[in-house]
Amino acid sequence: MVPGPTIRSDGTIVPTRAGFTARLDASGAVYVVDARGATPREELFGHIVDDSFTFAGSERDWAVRVEGDVLWFGEHDSSQIDGVVTPSLRRTALVMAVAFYIEGALAER
């Protein structure tokens, strides 16, 4: 296994790439924060609304969503969430999926 991002209870996401963090604000906006002195320091990555995530600037209604105990990545790829799935676990699974998308985006930089 390879280490992955960490989600903190304050809404901070810590990717494995040094110099970056991400944050989820109360409105559901997800920002990637570059502490290396880049401009802009924060970049809007997307939005979480209810049980769905949409990338910033996307015209699609959603990119990742949770329905019951299934996490959908686009319209044709899904993954089962193990265990008893509560509303808070659905939100955690969604945020973790977003964290991995951030991780992938940072790997491309």
RAWOZI-V83483 format. One record per residue. N is the residue number from 1. RES is the residue in one small letter. PHI is phi in whole degrees, -180 to 180 (NA if undefined). OMEGA is omega in degrees with one decimal (999 if undefined). BURIAL is b if it has 24 or more other ideal C-beta (glycine too) atoms within 12 Angstrom, else e. Layout:
n={N/N}
res={RES/RES}
phi={PHI/PHI}
omega={OMEGA/OMEGA}
burial={BURIAL/BURIAL}
This chain:
n={1/2/3/4/5/6/7/8/9/10/11/12/13/14/15/16/17/18/19/20/21/22/23/24/25/26/27/28/29/30/31/32/33/34/35/36/37/38/39/40/41/42/43/44/45/46/47/48/49/50/51/52/53/54/55/56/57/58/59/60/61/62/63/64/65/66/67/68/69/70/71/72/73/74/75/76/77/78/79/80/81/82/83/84/85/86/87/88/89/90/91/92/93/94/95/96/97/98/99/100/101/102/103/104/105/106/107/108/109}
res={m/v/p/g/p/t/i/r/s/d/g/t/i/v/p/t/r/a/g/f/t/a/r/l/d/a/s/g/a/v/y/v/v/d/a/r/g/a/t/p/r/e/e/l/f/g/h/i/v/d/d/s/f/t/f/a/g/s/e/r/d/w/a/v/r/v/e/g/d/v/l/w/f/g/e/h/d/s/s/q/i/d/g/v/v/t/p/s/l/r/r/t/a/l/v/m/a/v/a/f/y/i/e/g/a/l/a/e/r}
phi={NA/-113/-64/-126/-68/-114/-107/-101/-65/-86/92/-88/-113/-112/-71/-77/-78/-62/92/-125/-140/-138/-141/-111/-91/-63/-85/98/-73/-113/-117/-99/-112/-104/-88/-89/96/-72/-124/-74/-70/-115/-128/-67/-98/171/-137/-107/-132/55/-108/-135/-124/-127/-69/-58/82/-78/-93/-78/-67/-161/-114/-135/-149/-116/-128/62/-109/-120/-103/-99/-114/73/-89/-123/-123/-142/-144/-81/-90/-79/85/-74/-101/-98/-56/-70/-69/-61/-64/-62/-62/-65/-64/-65/-62/-61/-59/-71/-64/-62/-55/-66/-65/-71/-66/-82/-80}
omega={179.0/177.6/179.4/-179.0/177.2/175.5/178.7/-176.4/179.9/180.0/178.7/174.7/-179.5/176.9/178.3/179.6/-177.9/176.3/-178.9/166.4/173.0/178.9/177.5/-179.1/-174.5/179.8/-178.7/177.6/179.5/-179.8/170.3/-176.3/179.3/-177.8/-177.4/178.4/179.6/175.8/-3.2/-179.1/178.1/177.4/177.8/-178.8/179.6/-176.3/170.9/176.4/-176.7/-177.9/-178.1/174.9/175.8/176.3/176.8/177.7/-179.2/176.0/178.5/179.3/-179.1/174.9/177.4/176.3/177.5/175.3/-178.4/179.1/179.8/176.3/-178.7/174.8/-171.6/-173.9/-172.4/-177.2/-178.6/178.7/178.9/174.8/-178.4/173.4/178.6/-174.5/177.8/176.1/180.0/176.9/176.0/179.3/179.0/178.9/178.9/179.7/178.5/176.6/177.1/178.9/177.8/173.6/176.7/178.7/179.4/179.2/179.6/178.1/-179.9/-178.3/999}
burial={e/e/e/e/b/e/b/e/e/e/b/e/b/b/b/e/b/e/e/b/b/b/b/b/e/e/e/b/b/b/b/b/b/b/e/e/e/e/e/e/e/e/b/b/b/b/b/b/e/e/b/b/b/b/b/b/e/e/e/e/e/b/b/b/b/b/e/e/e/e/b/b/e/e/e/e/e/e/e/e/b/e/e/e/e/e/e/e/e/b/b/b/b/b/b/b/b/b/b/b/b/b/b/e/b/b/e/e/e}
